[in-house]
């Protein structure tokens, strides 16, 4: 499946929708999701990079671009003024692997993306009308951006066919906020990969990335590729770095705690979508265990960051999930003894029947 997706194919996953024991004749089957380059949510995607799916909405006089990482729930949007080459540069600069376009777009843009940049392009005019997801764009005033987001959301939700309410409210990207440079500048500066081998090793990102979490590595990569232009925000970052360098005891405690935190963004995505396994649940539990410590450290540093500790969720996972649970939830041996009396009885009956036979 991975090889097919990497080559640009769309892979449909089908499952039985009925119990064969209760059905006469053919068992009903249907497509439960379609997996593409930009809509992967499994654990096989690169943990240190975002996996964005984007769209372009051609308004004749400008272009709307929105993009989302379904695995983490991040959603962004922007408007691009100017000729078609500018929107192509924006898509290539961000490294989008899959792009959805509206049906009135200039076909030269589609052909350029497919032929010159090996990007999977899908043409559709459909827009999402489901109000369940309007929280993503309800605070946005520009109707063009709303229309662009709804165009992308229709494709994502129609493709994944599952609960995607981990998607976050959309953030508007203003070009004035960041230093602009094209894809050739990014390559020549070797910001995230080397020019000769196109590998992460020996790039600027490789040199700087000492992050203890995958979330931190993705954030660092994004900040390297999008340098700030806002002086106040730059100075705020400098102040935080200065504080961490002086408060070295609290900093070291924070490093130790973060070293035990797994990829919470993608874990939450899999929990919401429903394709998690026992390993994911254990990683979630161990990550939540560190949150109270992290919250205390950040309060000591006087960081203006609100941290929810989700102690009830941690307690539930601690009481229920076995530490040596198998990788698949279908293999059993998942729930601890003593959590549910009825389940304990069924386990005893099952083990007893195996002994008899």
C-alpha positions in Angstrom: 0.0 0.0 0.0 2.8 2.4 0.9 4.5 2.0 -2.5 1.2 2.6 -4.3 0.5 5.8 -2.4 4.1 7.1 -2.9 3.7 6.6 -6.6 0.6 8.8 -6.6 -2.2 6.2 -6.6 -5.3 6.5 -4.6 -5.9 3.4 -2.5 -9.5 2.5 -1.6 -9.9 0.3 1.6 -12.9 -1.9 1.6 -14.4 -3.8 4.6 -17.4 -6.0 5.3 -20.3 -4.0 6.7 -22.3 -7.1 7.8 -21.8 -10.1 10.0 -21.6 -13.2 7.7 -23.4 -15.3 10.4 -26.4 -13.0 10.2 -26.5 -12.5 6.4 -27.9 -14.7 3.7 -26.0 -14.6 0.4 -23.3 -12.1 -0.3 -22.0 -10.0 2.6 -22.3 -6.3 2.0 -18.9 -4.5 1.5 -18.1 -0.9 0.9 -15.2 1.6 0.8 -14.5 2.8 4.3 -11.8 5.3 3.3 -9.5 6.3 0.5 -5.8 6.8 1.3 -3.8 9.3 -0.8 -0.4 11.1 -0.5 -1.9 14.0 1.5 -4.6 12.2 3.5 -2.5 9.6 5.4 -3.1 9.4 9.1 -1.2 6.2 10.0 2.0 5.9 11.9 4.1 5.3 8.8 4.4 8.9 7.7 7.5 11.0 8.6 7.1 12.0 12.3 9.4 15.0 11.9 7.6 16.6 9.0 4.0 17.7 8.4 2.0 15.9 5.7 -0.1 18.6 4.1 -2.9 18.3 1.6 -3.7 21.7 -0.1 -6.1 23.2 -2.5 -6.1 26.1 -5.0 -9.3 28.0 -5.7 -9.0 30.2 -8.8 -11.1 33.4 -8.4 -9.8 34.7 -11.8 -8.3 37.8 -10.1 -6.6 36.0 -7.2 -6.1 32.5 -5.8 -7.3 31.1 -2.5 -5.0 28.4 -0.9 -5.8 26.4 2.1 -3.9 23.4 3.5 -4.3 20.9 6.3 -2.3 18.1 8.0 -5.0 15.6 8.8 -2.7 13.6 11.1 -2.1 16.6 13.4 -5.3 18.6 12.8 -3.6 21.8 11.7 -5.5 24.0 9.1 -4.2 27.1 7.4 -5.4 29.4 4.6 -4.1 32.4 2.6 -4.8 34.5 -0.5 -2.3 34.9 -3.3 -2.5 37.9 -5.6 -0.9 37.9 -9.0 -0.2 35.6 -11.9 -0.4 31.8 -11.9 3.4 31.4 -11.6 3.1 32.9 -8.1 0.6 30.4 -6.9 2.7 27.5 -8.3 5.8 28.9 -6.5 3.7 28.9 -3.2 2.6 25.3 -3.7 6.2 24.1 -4.5 7.8 26.2 -1.8 5.6 24.5 0.9 6.3 21.0 -0.4 2.7 20.0 -0.8 2.4 16.4 -2.2 -1.3 16.6 -3.1 -3.4 19.5 -4.3 -7.1 19.9 -5.0 -8.2 22.5 -7.5 -11.6 23.9 -8.6 -13.0 23.1 -12.0 -12.5 26.6 -13.5 -8.8 26.8 -12.8 -6.4 27.4 -15.7 -5.4 23.9 -16.9 -1.8 25.1 -17.4 -1.4 25.3 -13.6 -2.7 21.7 -13.3 -0.3 20.4 -16.0 2.6 22.3 -14.5 2.1 20.9 -11.0 1.6 17.3 -12.4 4.4 17.3 -15.0 7.1 19.5 -13.5 6.7 19.0 -9.8 5.2 15.4 -9.6 2.2 16.6 -7.5 -1.0 14.6 -7.3 -3.7 17.0 -8.5 -7.5 16.4 -8.3 -10.1 18.6 -10.0 -13.4 19.1 -8.2 -16.0 21.8 -7.8 -17.7 20.4 -4.7 -17.7 22.3 -1.4 -18.6 21.1 2.1 -22.1 22.1 3.3 -22.0 20.1 6.5 -22.4 22.5 9.4 -20.6 20.1 11.8 -17.3 21.5 10.6 -18.1 25.2 10.4 -16.1 25.8 13.6 -13.0 25.6 11.4 -13.9 28.8 9.5 -16.7 30.5 11.6 -14.4 33.3 12.8 -13.1 34.2 9.3 -14.7 37.2 7.6 -13.3 36.9 4.1 -15.8 34.9 2.1 -13.1 33.9 -0.4 -11.1 32.2 2.2 -14.2 30.5 3.6 -15.1 29.2 0.2 -11.5 27.9 -0.3 -11.6 26.1 3.0 -15.0 24.5 2.3 -13.6 23.3 -1.1 -10.7 21.5 0.6 -12.8 20.1 3.5 -15.3 18.4 1.1 -12.5 16.4 -0.5 -10.9 15.5 2.9 -14.1 14.4 4.5 -15.4 12.6 1.4 -12.0 10.8 1.1 -11.5 9.8 4.8 -15.2 9.0 5.5 -14.7 9.2 9.2 -14.8 11.5 12.2 -12.3 14.4 11.7 -13.3 16.7 14.5 -9.7 16.9 15.7 -9.2 19.4 12.8 -8.5 22.8 14.4 -9.9 26.3 13.7 -8.2 27.6 10.6 -5.2 30.0 11.0 -4.9 32.8 8.4 -1.4 33.2 7.0 -0.4 36.7 6.0 2.6 36.9 3.7 3.8 40.1 5.5 4.4 38.0 8.6 7.2 36.0 7.1 10.3 36.5 5.0 9.5 35.3 1.5 12.0 33.2 -0.5 11.5 30.8 -3.4 12.2 27.1 -3.6 15.6 27.6 -5.2 16.7 29.8 -2.3 15.5 27.2 0.2 17.5 24.5 -1.7 20.7 26.5 -2.0 20.7 27.5 1.6 20.3 23.8 2.5 17.8 24.7 5.2 16.0 21.3 5.6 17.9 19.1 3.2 21.3 19.1 1.5 21.7 20.2 -2.1 23.8 17.2 -3.3 22.0 14.2 -1.7 18.6 15.9 -0.8 18.9 14.4 2.7 18.1 15.9 6.1 21.6 15.0 7.4 24.0 18.0 7.4 21.3 20.5 6.7 20.6 23.5 8.9 17.6 21.7 10.4 19.7 18.6 11.2 22.2 20.8 13.0 19.6 22.7 15.1 17.1 19.9 15.8 17.7 18.8 19.3 14.0 18.5 20.0 12.8 15.8 22.3 9.4 15.4 20.6 8.2 15.0 17.0 5.9 18.0 17.5 8.9 20.1 18.4 10.8 18.9 15.3 7.9 19.8 13.0 7.6 23.2 14.6 11.3 23.9 14.2 11.2 22.9 10.6 8.2 25.2 10.0 10.0 28.2 11.7 13.2 27.7 9.7 11.2 27.7 6.4 9.1 30.7 7.5 11.4 33.3 9.2 9.5 36.0 11.1 9.5 39.6 10.0 7.6 40.9 13.1 10.2 42.5 15.4 8.1 42.1 18.6 7.6 38.4 17.9 11.3 37.9 17.2 12.2 39.7 20.5 9.6 37.6 22.4 11.4 34.4 21.1 14.8 35.8 22.1 13.4 36.5 25.6 12.2 32.9 25.9 15.6 31.6 24.8 17.4 33.9 27.2 15.1 32.7 30.1 15.8 29.0 29.3 19.5 29.6 29.2 19.5 31.2 32.7 17.0 29.0 34.3 19.0 25.9 33.5 17.7 23.7 36.3 14.1 24.1 35.2 15.2 23.8 31.6 16.8 20.4 32.3 13.7 19.2 34.1 11.6 20.3 31.1 13.9 18.4 28.8 13.6 15.2 30.9 9.8 15.4 30.9 9.5 16.2 27.1 11.7 13.1 26.5 8.8 11.0 27.7 6.2 12.7 25.6 5.1 11.0 22.3 3.5 12.6 19.3 0.3 13.8 21.0 -0.9 15.7 17.9 -1.0 12.6 15.8 -2.1 10.3 18.6 -5.2 12.5 19.1 -5.9 12.4 15.4 -5.9 8.6 15.4 -8.1 8.5 18.6 -10.7 10.8 17.0 -10.6 9.0 13.6 -10.7 5.5 15.3 -7.6 3.8 13.7 -5.5 3.6 16.9 -4.0 0.5 18.5 -2.9 -0.5 22.0 0.6 1.0 21.4 -1.0 4.3 20.7 -3.1 4.1 23.9 0.0 3.4 26.0 1.9 6.2 24.3 -1.0 8.5 25.1 -1.0 7.5 28.7 2.7 7.9 29.2 2.6 11.3 27.5 -0.3 12.5 29.7 1.6 11.4 32.8 4.2 14.1 32.1 1.7 17.0 31.6 1.4 17.9 35.4 5.2 18.1 35.7 5.4 20.2 32.5 2.7 22.5 33.7 4.5 23.1 37.0 7.8 23.8 35.2 6.2 26.3 32.8 4.6 28.1 35.8 8.0 28.3 37.4 9.4 29.8 34.2 6.4 32.2 34.1 5.6 31.0 30.5 2.3 32.4 29.3 1.1 29.0 28.1 -2.1 27.2 29.3 -1.6 23.5 29.8 -4.5 21.1 30.4 -3.4 18.0 32.3 -6.3 15.7 31.4 -5.8 13.7 34.7 -9.2 11.9 34.3 -8.1 10.5 30.9 -4.7 9.5 32.3 -6.5 7.7 35.2 -8.8 5.9 32.9 -6.0 4.6 30.7 -3.9 3.6 33.8 -6.8 1.6 35.1 -7.7 -0.1 31.9 -4.8 -0.8 29.4 -2.3 -3.6 30.1 1.3 -2.6 29.8 2.1 -5.6 27.6 -1.0 -5.3 25.4 -0.4 -6.6 21.8 0.0 -4.2 18.8 -3.5 -4.9 17.4 -6.7 -4.3 19.4 -8.3 -7.4 17.7 -5.9 -9.8 19.4 -7.4 -9.4 22.9 -5.3 -9.1 26.1 -5.9 -5.4 26.2 -8.0 -4.6 29.3 -6.7 -5.0 32.9 -8.4 -7.4 35.2 -10.6 -5.7 37.8 -11.8 -2.9 35.5 -15.0 -4.5 34.4 -16.7 -7.5 36.3 -18.6 -8.7 33.3 -15.5 -8.7 31.1 -13.6 -10.6 33.8 -16.3 -13.3 33.9 -16.3 -13.7 30.2 -12.5 -14.1 30.3 -12.8 -16.8 33.0 -15.4 -18.7 30.9 -13.3 -18.4 27.8 -10.1 -19.7 29.5 -12.1 -22.5 31.2 -13.6 -23.7 28.0 -10.1 -23.8 26.4 -8.9 -26.0 29.3 -11.8 -28.4 28.9 -11.1 -29.0 25.2 
